[in-house]
Amino acid sequence: QVHVVESGGGSVQAGGSLRLSCTASGATYGNRCMGWFRQVPGKEREEVASIYTTGGSLTYYAGSVKGRFTISQDTAKNTVFLQMDGLKPEDTAMYYCATRRLNSSFQWQCGLPQSAEDFSYWGQGTQVTVSS
């Protein structure tokens, strides 16, 4: 059983920055796709960014956040970060971290858009609110 815990949400004005953290425990950190999703009431959970933990160079960003958000990791701490700069009111959402085991032969999937159903383990979410 993988335990996922997010932190770092909060309230910020438009143009500001926040950094979210996600720690995964209970299983091997390597050969995993770690993803950040967000959800607003009444809408589907959408993928924001993801990273393949082995190597850390394979990443994915949704078009709406590309150039503003950066995903990174600290493998020694089994932790993934989402640095969010240039925040906009439309970034307001509950942000979730998720993970799924992904054999290296299929790591390319982590670099493409994924759905929430692809991920096995989820954190409880952290709220991000951006005011105009």
N, C-alpha and C positions, 0 to 999 in steps of 0.2 A: 504494500500500500504506500503510495507516494503522498506526502503531505506538502501542500503548497500554501504559502503565506505571503500576501502582498502587504506593502506599506508605502507611505509617502504621498498619499492623496491629500487634497486640501482645496482651499479657495484662493484664487489669484485673479488679478485683473488681466484684461486682454493685453497681450504682448509679453506677459510674464512667463516664468519657467517653473517647472516642477520636475522632480525626479522620483520615479516609482521604483521600488525594489521588490523582487520576488525570490524567495528562497524555497528550494525544493529539497525535501529530505525523505529518507526511507527507501531510497533505491539509488542505483548507480546514476551519477549525473551525466556521464558521457553517453553518446549515441542517442540523444534526445532532441526533439524539437520543442523549444520553449516559445510560447506565443503570448502576446498581449492582445486582448480583445476589449471592446467597450460596448456598452449597451445603454440605451435610453428607453424609458418606458414606452411600450407600444411598438418598439422596433426590434428587429432581430439583432442578435449579438454579432458584431462585425470584427474581423481581424484587423488589427492596427499594425503589428510588426511581429516578426518571429526571428529566431536564430537557432542554428544547429549547434549544439553544445560542443561537439568534437571539432576542434579547429577554430570555431567561432567566426569564420569568415563568410559563411553562407547566411545571408539575411534576406528578409522580405519586408517591404514597407507598403502600406496602402497608399494609393495616389494622394489621398487627402492629407497625409502627414509627411510625405516624402520631402526631405529638405528641412523639416522642422523638428522631427523626432529622431532620436538615435537609440538603437538597442545595442546593449553591450553586456558583458558578463565577467564575473570573477569566479573562475572555476575552483579556486581554493576554498571559496565560501559557498559553492553551489548556488550562486545568486545571479540573477539576471536583472538588468536595469533598463528603464525606459526614461531617457532624458527628453523632456518635452519643452521645447523653446518656442517662442512666438505663438503662445497659446491664443486660441480664438474662442469666442462664446460657443461656437458649434462643436468644440472639443469637450464640452460639458457632458459627462456620462459617468456611469460606474465602470471602472476599469478592472478587468479580471486577468489573472495570469493562469496559464494552462500548460500542461506538458503531456507529451506522448513519446513513447519509445519508438525510435526510428532507426532501423538497421542502416549502416553506412551506404549500402547499395541503393537505398531509397532516400538518401538525404536530400536529393533534389526537390522532393516534395515540400521540404521546409522553405524553399526559396520561391514557392508559388503560392497563390491565394489558397487558403484552407478554410474549411467551415468549422464551426464549433463542434460539430459531431465527430470530427476527426480526432479530437483530443479526449484523453481518458481522465485526467485529473485536473481539478480546478481549485483555485483559491476562493476565498469568501468575497473578494472584491474590495476596491477602495474607491471612494467617491472623488471625482475631480470636478470642480465648479469654476468656470471662467466667466467673470462678469465684464460687461462692456463699459 
